[in-house]
Amino acid sequence: MKKILLLITLILSFPFISCGDDKDEPDNLKEHEWVDLGLPSGTLWATCNIGADNPEEYGDYFAWGETAPKEVYEWSTYKWIDRSNGKFTKYCTDSKYGTIDNNTELLSEDDAAYVNWGKNWRMPSLEQIRELINCCSWLWTTRNGVNGQLVTGPNGNTMFLPAAGNRQKLHHCDAGMGYYLARTLKSDQPGLACGLYLGPAGWLWGYGRREYGQTVRAVRVSQN
């Protein structure tokens, strides 16, 4: 009996001991706002980019598959490349480009939205970007001095996507254009990742080099 009481006393004296194992799911340290655009899939989009506090702020830039911003965006600093041979160590579908794992969707631990905002958030899939393009109306406009696209959903709700440019090596490039990462890899050319691209002339989905820094507009995971 004394041993049992001693054990209980020791457990209570260490409040950081947890009976659950949540190490694979980061906690939401701060809740983030989202908007329901009335999309057929029910996808809810964040109102700000990751790293931003207001819709017109650019926020942080991420290489595809990395979860923190950095100073230099090039292959020599890219996380998932073997610098001795220039081949990919993760997210690869062709042996001539690197080690094959056939992963074409980011795992949660490599998803900038999940890691920075918590388990309720993900980077959008290519399908979700296509839905945004096909189901919404788009208007090039200026908000607080920042150019971007105002996206209006089927239900009349809106969100603003600033034209934040991208980061290449040490430079901020393509000001006046928007580059938004998806979590989807181009399956037949793993050096490219899918994304949403916008400017004053319009918007489209396409592919960009995964070592470059681009902005992220997260989507909220369904709670159903």
C-alpha positions in Angstrom: 0.0 0.0 0.0 2.8 2.4 0.8 4.5 1.6 -2.5 1.2 2.5 -4.3 0.9 5.8 -2.5 4.5 6.6 -3.3 4.0 6.0 -6.9 0.8 8.2 -7.0 2.8 10.9 -5.2 5.6 10.8 -7.8 3.2 10.9 -10.7 1.4 14.0 -9.3 4.7 15.7 -8.7 5.4 15.7 -12.5 2.5 17.5 -14.2 4.2 17.4 -17.6 3.7 13.6 -17.8 0.9 12.8 -20.3 -1.2 9.7 -20.6 -1.9 10.4 -24.3 0.5 10.6 -27.2 -0.2 13.7 -29.3 3.3 14.2 -30.6 2.2 13.6 -34.2 -0.4 16.4 -34.0 0.7 19.9 -33.0 -1.6 21.9 -30.8 -3.3 25.1 -32.1 -1.5 27.8 -30.2 -3.7 30.4 -31.9 -7.0 30.1 -33.7 -7.2 31.5 -37.2 -10.1 32.8 -39.1 -11.6 31.2 -42.1 -14.4 31.9 -44.6 -17.1 29.7 -46.1 -17.3 30.6 -49.7 -20.2 28.2 -50.4 -18.1 25.7 -52.4 -19.6 22.4 -53.4 -17.0 20.5 -51.4 -17.6 22.5 -48.3 -13.9 23.6 -48.2 -13.2 26.4 -45.8 -10.4 28.8 -46.7 -8.3 30.8 -44.3 -8.7 34.6 -44.5 -4.9 35.2 -44.3 -1.7 33.7 -45.5 0.4 31.8 -43.1 2.7 34.2 -41.3 0.3 37.1 -41.9 -2.2 38.8 -39.5 -4.2 40.6 -42.2 -5.6 39.4 -45.5 -3.4 41.9 -47.5 -0.1 40.9 -45.8 2.1 38.6 -47.8 3.1 36.4 -44.9 5.9 33.8 -45.0 7.4 32.0 -47.9 7.9 28.3 -48.0 9.8 25.9 -50.3 7.5 22.9 -51.1 7.7 20.3 -48.3 9.4 22.7 -45.9 7.7 24.2 -42.8 9.7 27.3 -42.0 10.8 30.4 -43.9 14.5 30.9 -44.6 16.9 33.4 -46.1 18.0 31.6 -49.3 15.7 29.6 -51.6 17.7 27.3 -53.9 18.6 23.7 -54.3 21.6 24.0 -52.0 19.4 24.9 -49.1 16.5 22.6 -49.9 15.6 20.1 -47.2 14.7 17.1 -49.4 17.7 16.9 -51.7 21.0 15.1 -51.5 23.5 17.8 -52.1 26.2 15.2 -53.1 24.3 14.2 -56.2 21.4 16.7 -56.6 18.7 14.0 -56.3 15.6 14.0 -54.1 15.5 12.1 -50.9 11.7 12.4 -50.4 8.7 12.9 -52.6 9.9 11.3 -55.8 8.2 9.2 -58.4 11.1 8.5 -60.8 14.5 7.0 -60.0 16.4 9.4 -62.3 15.3 12.2 -60.0 16.0 10.5 -56.7 14.8 7.9 -54.2 11.3 6.7 -55.2 8.6 6.8 -52.5 5.7 7.7 -54.8 4.4 10.2 -52.4 2.7 13.0 -54.4 0.8 14.6 -51.4 2.7 16.2 -48.5 2.6 14.2 -45.3 1.4 16.2 -42.3 4.9 16.7 -40.8 6.0 18.4 -44.1 2.8 20.5 -44.5 3.5 24.2 -43.6 -0.2 24.7 -42.6 -0.3 21.7 -40.3 3.0 22.4 -38.6 2.5 26.2 -38.2 -1.3 26.3 -37.5 -2.1 23.0 -36.0 -4.1 19.8 -36.8 -7.2 21.7 -38.1 -5.3 23.0 -41.1 -3.7 21.8 -44.3 -2.2 23.2 -47.5 -4.8 23.0 -50.2 -4.8 20.1 -52.7 -4.8 20.6 -56.4 -8.5 19.6 -56.5 -9.3 22.3 -54.0 -7.5 24.9 -56.0 -9.3 23.9 -59.1 -12.6 24.1 -57.3 -11.7 27.7 -56.2 -10.9 28.6 -59.8 -14.0 27.0 -61.3 -16.7 27.9 -58.8 -15.7 31.5 -57.8 -15.6 34.9 -59.5 -12.3 36.8 -59.5 -11.6 40.5 -59.5 -8.2 42.2 -59.6 -8.3 45.0 -57.0 -6.3 46.8 -54.4 -6.7 46.5 -50.7 -4.9 48.9 -48.3 -2.4 49.6 -51.1 -1.8 46.0 -51.9 -2.7 44.4 -55.3 -4.4 41.1 -55.4 -7.4 39.1 -56.4 -10.7 39.3 -54.6 -12.3 35.9 -54.8 -16.1 35.7 -54.4 -17.8 32.4 -53.7 -21.2 31.1 -54.8 -22.7 32.3 -51.6 -21.3 35.9 -52.0 -18.7 35.6 -49.3 -15.2 36.8 -50.3 -11.5 36.4 -49.5 -8.5 38.5 -50.7 -5.3 36.9 -52.1 -2.4 39.4 -52.2 0.0 39.3 -55.1 2.9 38.5 -52.9 5.5 37.3 -55.5 7.9 34.6 -54.6 11.4 34.1 -53.2 14.3 32.9 -55.4 17.7 32.5 -53.9 18.1 35.7 -51.9 15.6 37.8 -53.9 12.0 38.7 -53.7 10.8 38.2 -57.3 7.7 38.8 -59.5 6.1 41.5 -57.4 2.6 42.0 -58.6 2.0 38.3 -59.1 0.7 35.7 -56.7 2.2 32.2 -56.1 0.3 30.0 -53.8 1.5 26.4 -53.0 -0.7 23.3 -53.1 0.3 20.2 -51.2 0.3 18.2 -54.5 3.4 17.2 -56.4 3.6 17.0 -60.2 3.7 13.2 -60.4 5.6 12.8 -63.6 8.1 15.6 -62.9 8.9 15.7 -59.2 11.0 18.8 -59.3 7.7 20.7 -59.7 4.8 21.3 -57.3 1.3 22.4 -58.0 0.0 25.8 -57.1 -2.3 28.7 -57.8 -0.9 31.6 -59.8 -2.6 35.0 -60.2 -2.0 38.4 -61.6 -3.8 41.4 -63.1 -4.5 39.4 -66.3 -6.2 36.5 -64.5 -5.6 33.3 -62.5 -4.8 29.6 -63.2 -3.4 26.5 -61.6 0.0 25.3 -62.7 3.4 24.1 -61.6 6.4 25.8 -59.9 9.9 24.8 -58.8 9.6 23.3 -55.4 12.8 24.9 -54.1 11.5 28.4 -54.5 9.7 30.2 -51.7 5.9 30.7 -52.2 3.1 31.8 -50.0 0.5 29.4 -48.4 -3.2 30.0 -48.0 -4.4 27.2 -45.8 -7.7 25.2 -45.9 -9.5 24.0 -42.8 -9.9 20.3 -42.2 -13.5 19.1 -42.0 -14.6 18.5 -38.4 -17.4 16.1 -39.5 
